[in-house]
Amino acid sequence: MSQCTTMTVVSKKADTIVAKRWDLEYIRANANEVWPLLELDEEDIVKLPLIKDLESLTSGTLVIWQNVDFGGSYNQTSSSDELHKAMEHLSLVFHRYLHGEEGLKKLCIRVNGRALTPKDPFLQYTEGEKHGYQCKPTQPYGYSNRKILLQAFVLPNDKELTDEMRKQLGVDTALRRTQGFYIYRNKRLITYGDWYGLHRQGEFFKLARVKVDIPNSLDFEWALDVKKSVAIPPKTIIKHLRAFVDAVVKESVNSIHTGIFGRKTKTKKDIIQPWDIRYSDDRVKSIEVNRAHPAVRVALDSGAITENLLVMLERTLPIDFIYYSRCDNRKLDNENPISEEDLVEMLKHYICSVPKGLQRKELFHQYLTCEPFAMSADVLIKREEEVLNATV
């Protein structure tokens, strides 16, 4: 009823169709009755939208919103946006039913005839190498003679998440705001994005998620509200949840540290980076231009750039802008991969600084151990002759 003033639910089973309706206007006009529920007769049912689609099925349920107001926020221009939000919400909340995981009958939910695709906040079902993984075994926990299931997941490093994977997550572009517990009641998502005081939200913990399955018999203990949109774990279980939090948060920190500071080439050799990260007491102390990078060294030796220019660049890095622009996990244009053709042209420019021959060949292979060429070395090596014989 937060979406419309009239809601009708029609169900078919065993060739029998039943329809009932809440109508706020009717309720207001009949205030002497206690929430009068209207039952539609056959004449009313045949006039309902999409009723023919339901009649064609062996069984199913049709939910109809009429006099849509989206809680008072509705207007003609925002209707499509509000409907899109509703579809995204349903795709996430009922994603386990839509996917049809083991033990559940797979459901199909359509909105205005359009089938919803399930979201996957843990990237469990994502195809390919990069997907979420369960960092701690599924663990049942007994509480009030009922069973709760706990699973801890870590997402791939956010630099590895494609736009399609972010869309598949179905939570938010800002991973930082969606870390934490995901509480499911009868496998329907109730609430997510909270550590319940067991940990603080932070940039290094944003890949961590803990799935918690509870039965509907624990509604009171978990303080579920009538809308089934809030769930708070009992104090007696908080201590048990801490072990899961500590494990998954540690994995998230390790993944992000590795993604930022621990990249290796496929041949396991260290990549020579254009930027030199300096540490002190396991903390980043400064970020400086790497004078040992071949391109930087050649430019300094030839006088194309000066030491003063490098110092100026280092001391004027827009660190605040970089940090705040990355908080919503949207990639900067600088992070887009350089095309193969652009890499080849860059290599030609650097290689042509020396005469053709053995020296040029050695320089070419040296550049393949440096960024931005190292991660594409297997592709660039196939164009070695083209680069070595280039002229500018």
Secondary structure, 3 states (H helix, E strand, C coil): CCCEEEEEEEEEECCEEEEEEEEHHHHHHCCCCCCCCEECCHHHHCCCCCHHHHHCCCCEEEEEEEEECHHHCCCCCCHHHHHHHHHHHHHHHCHHHHHCCCCCCCCCCEECCEECCCCCCCCCCCCCCCCCEEEEEEEEEEECCEEEEEEEEECCCHHHCCHHHHHHHCCCCCHHHHCEEEEEECCEEEEEEECCCCCCCCHHHCCEEEEEEECHHHCCCCCCCCCCCCCCCCHHHHHHHHHHHHHHHHHHHHHHHHHHHCCCCCCCCCCECCEEEEEECCEEEEEEECCCCHHHHHHHHHCCCCHHHHHHHHHCCCHHHHHHHHCCCCCCHHHCCCCHHHHHHHHHHHHCCCCCCHHHHHHHHHHCCECCCHHHHHHHHHHHHHHHCCCC
